[in-house]
């Protein structure tokens, strides 16, 4: 085994503290504007790619695989499968107190996955919750009674919860 030279010596990983706090406005564009508007109506809508026939959710103005404009709108189902997830253990401004589950779900009739909170899961044992989520359980969309045309108008919940 070769010896390490001085410039190959392992060094401890560097951690740099930082802080971001800024206001901004985001121009959502036509497709996202309608997508969020429809959330306010209690509907999750996608756009259809005329070439590959995928239904893109959240709605997009063009297909990221074919590079063509999407044409028609499709309402997708309120049930789907959890594709992947993360369990946040740290507090983030604007998010609920940890632990928080955020997951990607492909809803019935959609070709792509949608990101949102997965609520209603017992997180007192995070390892047990993660094991349950790794099985990619069926989930349901639950719309809130008070909606604002935001992604927070709905959340995912395990279908068997
Ligand atoms: Zn396409």
Boltz pocket constraint, residues with backbone or C-beta under 6 A from the ligand:
constraints:
  - pocket:
      binder: B
      contacts: [[A, 49], [A, 50], [A, 51], [A, 52], [A, 53], [A, 54], [A, 63], [A, 64], [A, 65], [A, 66], [A, 67]]
      max_distance: 6.0
